[in-house]
Amino acid sequence: MRPIPSRDRRWLGWMACALSAALGLGLWLFWVLPIRASVADAAPVPSGTSVSLRLADGQRVGIWASGRAAILGTLDCSVRSGEGETPSVHRVRELNWNDTLWWVTPRHGFESYAGFTAGRAGDYVVSCADSIGAYEADVLLAKDPSAPGWLGLGRGGSADFRLSSVFAFSAVVAPLLAVLLLPIMAAQTLRARRVARGGGRPSSF
């Protein structure tokens, strides 16, 4: 296999740097910061308190919790619509916001605990309580960081990853990769230009 010319390697390096920066910026602007703002604006209530809210069709709601019941996983949440429907409450077990972006959460101790999707527009009532009646928790309703859908990676898309896991990973790794690549590519480009002006042969990269 022929080695890739140094100019092409530099071009690929700059492309990787630019794509990483663009991906990181997009995730922070359209995913991380809106979720952070919604958590900051939400009002926590004690577990056992019912919260009413009006939702649009298909709107996703995240249930954030703090306290021993949330830490132990004994906090059970239920949702009921004004028409008697009970949307299912999901919990993400894969890599998620709590694993990589806990430091962004504006309310100390709160973590993304569960979420649900409104089946139709209307009023909904959300209530959370400790299933064993021994522990307490505080609950708030904000944006749901568990983005729907899956992303197929690997040969033929054989490995499926939840989109929210990809977002949680990329929101941290992509900016770091861009910051790491930028000085490396800048140094390589400057070195190649100096060699070109001197008429020498650029070092391999």
C-alpha positions as CSV (number, residue, x, y, z in Angstrom):
1,M,0.0,0.0,0.0
2,R,1.4,3.4,-1.0
3,P,1.9,5.9,1.8
4,I,-0.4,8.9,1.8
5,P,1.5,12.1,0.7
6,S,2.3,14.5,3.5
7,R,0.1,17.2,1.9
8,D,-2.9,14.9,1.8
9,R,-2.3,13.9,5.4
10,R,-2.2,17.6,6.5
11,W,-5.5,18.1,4.5
12,L,-7.1,15.2,6.3
13,G,-5.8,16.5,9.6
14,W,-7.3,19.9,9.0
15,M,-10.6,18.3,7.9
16,A,-10.8,16.2,11.1
17,C,-10.1,19.3,13.2
18,A,-12.8,21.4,11.4
19,L,-15.4,18.6,11.6
20,S,-14.6,18.0,15.3
21,A,-15.0,21.7,16.0
22,A,-18.2,22.0,14.0
23,L,-19.7,18.9,15.6
24,G,-18.8,20.0,19.1
25,L,-20.1,23.5,18.5
26,G,-23.4,22.2,17.1
27,L,-24.0,19.8,20.0
28,W,-23.3,22.5,22.6
29,L,-25.5,25.1,20.8
30,F,-28.5,22.9,20.0
31,W,-28.4,20.2,22.6
32,V,-26.3,20.8,25.7
33,L,-27.0,24.5,26.4
34,P,-30.8,24.3,25.8
35,I,-31.0,21.3,28.2
36,R,-28.9,23.1,30.7
37,A,-31.2,26.2,30.5
38,S,-34.3,24.2,30.9
39,V,-33.0,22.5,34.0
40,A,-32.0,25.9,35.5
41,D,-35.5,27.3,34.8
42,A,-37.4,24.4,36.2
43,A,-38.8,24.4,39.8
44,P,-38.0,21.3,41.9
45,V,-40.8,19.7,43.9
46,P,-40.6,16.9,46.6
47,S,-41.3,13.4,45.6
48,G,-44.9,12.4,46.1
49,T,-46.0,15.8,44.6
50,S,-48.0,15.7,41.3
51,V,-47.0,18.2,38.6
52,S,-49.4,19.2,35.9
53,L,-48.2,20.5,32.5
54,R,-49.5,21.1,29.0
55,L,-47.6,19.4,26.2
56,A,-47.7,19.4,22.4
57,D,-48.1,16.2,20.4
58,G,-44.8,14.2,20.5
59,Q,-43.2,16.5,23.0
60,R,-40.5,14.8,25.1
61,V,-40.1,15.6,28.8
62,G,-37.2,14.7,31.0
63,I,-37.6,13.8,34.6
64,W,-34.6,15.0,36.7
65,A,-34.2,13.9,40.3
66,S,-32.0,14.4,43.3
67,G,-31.9,12.6,46.6
68,R,-31.5,9.1,48.0
69,A,-34.4,7.6,46.2
70,A,-33.0,8.7,42.9
71,I,-29.5,7.5,43.8
72,L,-30.7,4.1,44.8
73,G,-33.1,3.8,41.8
74,T,-36.2,3.2,43.9
75,L,-37.9,6.3,42.6
76,D,-40.9,5.3,40.5
77,C,-42.5,7.9,38.2
78,S,-45.9,7.7,36.4
79,V,-47.6,9.9,33.9
80,R,-51.3,10.3,33.2
81,S,-52.9,12.4,30.5
82,G,-56.1,14.3,30.9
83,E,-57.9,11.6,28.8
84,G,-56.7,8.8,31.0
85,E,-53.8,7.6,28.9
86,T,-50.6,6.6,30.6
87,P,-47.5,7.2,28.4
88,S,-44.6,4.8,29.2
89,V,-41.7,6.2,31.3
90,H,-38.3,5.2,30.0
91,R,-34.9,5.2,31.6
92,V,-31.6,5.2,29.6
93,R,-29.1,2.6,30.8
94,E,-26.5,3.2,28.2
95,L,-23.9,6.0,28.2
96,N,-25.8,9.2,28.9
97,W,-25.7,12.8,30.1
98,N,-25.0,11.8,33.6
99,D,-21.8,10.0,32.6
100,T,-20.1,12.7,30.6
101,L,-22.0,16.0,31.2
102,W,-22.9,15.9,34.9
103,W,-20.7,19.0,35.4
104,V,-22.9,21.0,33.1
105,T,-26.1,20.4,35.1
106,P,-26.8,23.8,36.8
107,R,-28.6,22.3,39.8
108,H,-26.3,20.5,42.2
109,G,-27.2,16.9,42.8
110,F,-29.8,16.6,40.0
111,E,-29.4,13.9,37.4
112,S,-31.4,12.9,34.3
113,Y,-33.5,10.1,35.8
114,A,-36.2,9.2,33.3
115,G,-38.4,10.7,30.5
116,F,-41.5,10.2,28.5
117,T,-43.1,11.4,25.2
118,A,-46.6,12.9,25.0
119,G,-48.8,10.7,22.7
120,R,-51.0,13.7,21.9
121,A,-51.4,17.3,22.7
122,G,-53.0,18.0,26.1
123,D,-52.6,18.2,29.8
124,Y,-50.5,15.6,31.7
125,V,-49.9,14.9,35.3
126,V,-46.5,13.5,36.5
127,S,-45.9,12.1,39.9
128,C,-42.8,10.4,41.4
129,A,-42.5,8.5,44.7
130,D,-40.2,6.1,46.4
131,S,-41.3,2.6,45.6
132,I,-40.4,1.3,49.1
133,G,-41.6,4.4,51.0
134,A,-38.4,4.9,52.8
135,Y,-36.5,7.6,51.0
136,E,-37.1,11.0,49.6
137,A,-36.2,12.9,46.5
138,D,-36.6,16.2,44.7
139,V,-38.0,16.1,41.1
140,L,-38.1,18.6,38.3
141,L,-39.3,18.5,34.7
142,A,-37.1,19.8,32.0
143,K,-35.8,18.8,28.5
144,D,-35.1,15.2,28.0
145,P,-31.4,14.5,27.1
146,S,-32.2,11.0,25.9
147,A,-32.5,11.8,22.2
148,P,-34.7,9.2,20.4
149,G,-33.3,7.0,17.7
150,W,-30.3,4.8,17.1
151,L,-27.2,5.2,15.0
152,G,-25.8,2.2,13.2
153,L,-22.0,2.0,13.1
154,G,-19.5,-0.5,12.1
155,R,-19.5,-2.6,8.9
156,G,-23.0,-2.4,7.4
157,G,-24.3,-0.6,10.5
158,S,-24.2,-3.8,12.5
159,A,-23.5,-2.0,15.8
160,D,-26.3,0.1,17.0
161,F,-25.8,3.0,19.5
162,R,-28.4,5.2,21.0
163,L,-28.3,8.7,19.7
164,S,-28.3,10.2,23.1
165,S,-25.2,8.1,23.9
166,V,-23.5,9.3,20.8
167,F,-24.4,12.9,21.7
168,A,-23.2,12.6,25.3
169,F,-19.8,11.1,24.1
170,S,-19.3,13.5,21.1
171,A,-20.2,16.7,23.1
172,V,-17.1,16.1,25.2
173,V,-14.7,14.3,22.9
174,A,-15.2,16.4,19.7
175,P,-14.2,19.7,21.2
176,L,-11.2,18.1,22.9
177,L,-10.1,16.5,19.7
178,A,-10.4,19.8,17.9
179,V,-8.3,21.6,20.6
180,L,-5.7,18.8,20.4
181,L,-5.5,18.8,16.6
182,L,-5.3,22.5,16.1
183,P,-1.8,23.2,17.4
184,I,-0.5,19.9,15.8
185,M,-1.8,20.8,12.4
186,A,-0.7,24.5,12.7
187,A,2.8,23.3,13.5
188,Q,2.9,20.9,10.6
189,T,1.6,23.5,8.2
190,L,4.2,26.1,9.3
191,R,7.0,23.5,9.0
192,A,5.9,22.5,5.5
193,R,5.8,26.2,4.4
194,R,9.3,26.8,5.8
195,V,10.6,23.7,4.0
196,A,8.9,24.8,0.8
197,R,10.5,28.3,1.0
198,G,13.9,26.8,1.7
199,G,13.6,24.4,-1.2
200,G,14.1,21.3,1.0
201,R,12.0,18.2,1.4
202,P,9.3,18.3,4.1
203,S,9.5,15.8,6.9
204,S,7.0,13.0,6.9
205,F,3.8,13.4,8.9
